[in-house]
């Protein structure tokens, strides 16, 4: 189980690690976006240096309308486990985002009154 933190506007942040193709591990704060139905989304500039393999593109509906994303296979570590997942890469993604797919195998606990935010095993 990993403990998260609340952002200034009550966003839900969790520390994850992006793992580059050469094995370099980059800890980052990722925001949980329950409106994002996939695994991970990052801005194109955040992709530099990771050297993840490109696999195609996908058009998706987002809050601002339609957007085209390049899809890469990325490696991340969450709660000590490594995963190879599809990563949506686009222009203007304001935060590194983790989406609802993580909630299929992890339990989210949010208790703002007690300042408790966790993401972990069921």
Legacy VTK file of the C-alpha trace (Angstrom):
# vtk DataFile Version 3.0
C-alpha trace
ASCII
DATASET POLYDATA
POINTS 122 float
0.000 0.000 0.000
1.279 3.468 -0.812
0.342 6.616 1.009
-0.623 9.593 -1.062
-0.941 13.277 -0.382
-3.579 15.869 -1.083
-2.720 18.757 -3.386
-3.530 22.412 -2.785
-6.852 21.958 -4.586
-7.511 18.559 -2.975
-6.017 16.573 -5.871
-4.935 13.023 -5.066
-1.189 12.474 -5.577
0.810 9.262 -5.303
4.537 8.781 -5.772
5.378 6.305 -8.517
8.584 5.558 -10.391
8.995 5.825 -14.141
11.655 3.357 -15.290
13.628 4.304 -18.389
14.721 1.728 -20.957
18.261 1.924 -19.537
16.955 1.116 -16.017
17.124 4.652 -14.620
14.351 5.089 -12.033
12.636 8.474 -11.804
10.348 9.062 -8.811
7.443 11.366 -9.705
4.212 12.520 -8.123
1.302 11.303 -10.251
-2.225 12.614 -9.898
-5.067 10.106 -9.806
-7.595 11.153 -12.453
-10.773 9.089 -12.185
-11.949 10.628 -15.453
-9.020 8.984 -17.273
-9.937 5.406 -18.117
-6.440 4.052 -18.829
-3.177 3.507 -16.913
-0.839 6.479 -17.321
-0.724 9.755 -19.256
2.232 12.110 -19.541
3.221 15.169 -21.521
5.533 14.744 -24.512
8.312 16.633 -22.757
8.222 14.130 -19.864
8.873 11.292 -22.330
12.360 12.520 -23.208
15.098 10.234 -21.966
12.802 7.318 -21.118
13.283 5.659 -24.534
10.070 3.679 -24.236
8.966 1.846 -27.409
6.315 3.542 -29.535
3.350 1.325 -30.479
0.825 3.613 -32.187
-1.689 6.327 -31.551
-5.179 6.673 -30.182
-7.848 9.345 -30.377
-9.624 9.898 -27.049
-12.347 12.079 -25.642
-11.038 14.340 -22.897
-12.587 17.180 -20.902
-11.595 19.696 -23.599
-12.973 17.568 -26.465
-11.073 15.131 -28.673
-7.303 14.641 -28.465
-4.793 12.403 -30.185
-2.274 10.546 -28.033
0.845 8.628 -28.991
0.957 5.277 -27.195
4.194 3.888 -25.767
4.927 0.824 -23.674
6.293 2.166 -20.432
7.629 0.586 -17.286
6.497 1.914 -13.915
6.849 0.863 -10.316
3.936 1.295 -7.963
3.995 0.017 -4.411
7.168 -1.975 -5.081
5.759 -3.784 -8.140
6.909 -3.201 -11.726
4.414 -3.021 -14.564
4.730 -2.723 -18.343
1.727 -0.621 -19.328
0.433 1.456 -22.240
1.296 5.119 -21.715
-0.695 7.903 -23.375
1.620 10.728 -24.412
0.239 14.058 -25.563
0.787 17.798 -25.706
-0.338 19.900 -22.773
-0.907 17.117 -20.223
-0.540 19.291 -17.111
0.351 16.527 -14.629
1.534 12.951 -14.810
-1.779 11.131 -14.527
-2.674 7.665 -13.316
-6.135 6.483 -14.283
-8.941 4.155 -13.294
-7.231 0.964 -14.514
-5.208 0.955 -11.275
-8.450 0.791 -9.279
-9.286 -2.620 -10.746
-6.520 -4.231 -8.708
-5.989 -1.729 -5.896
-8.167 -0.296 -3.191
-8.381 3.490 -2.967
-9.042 4.974 0.481
-9.748 8.702 0.675
-10.589 10.276 4.030
-9.972 13.999 3.811
-11.130 14.691 7.375
-8.447 12.371 8.726
-5.896 13.281 6.026
-5.731 9.629 4.898
-5.029 8.749 1.265
-3.863 5.261 0.308
-3.716 3.065 -2.764
-3.008 -0.576 -2.195
-3.998 -4.202 -2.245
-7.644 -5.088 -1.734
LINES 1 123
122 0 1 2 3 4 5 6 7 8 9 10 11 12 13 14 15 16 17 18 19 20 21 22 23 24 25 26 27 28 29 30 31 32 33 34 35 36 37 38 39 40 41 42 43 44 45 46 47 48 49 50 51 52 53 54 55 56 57 58 59 60 61 62 63 64 65 66 67 68 69 70 71 72 73 74 75 76 77 78 79 80 81 82 83 84 85 86 87 88 89 90 91 92 93 94 95 96 97 98 99 100 101 102 103 104 105 106 107 108 109 110 111 112 113 114 115 116 117 118 119 120 121
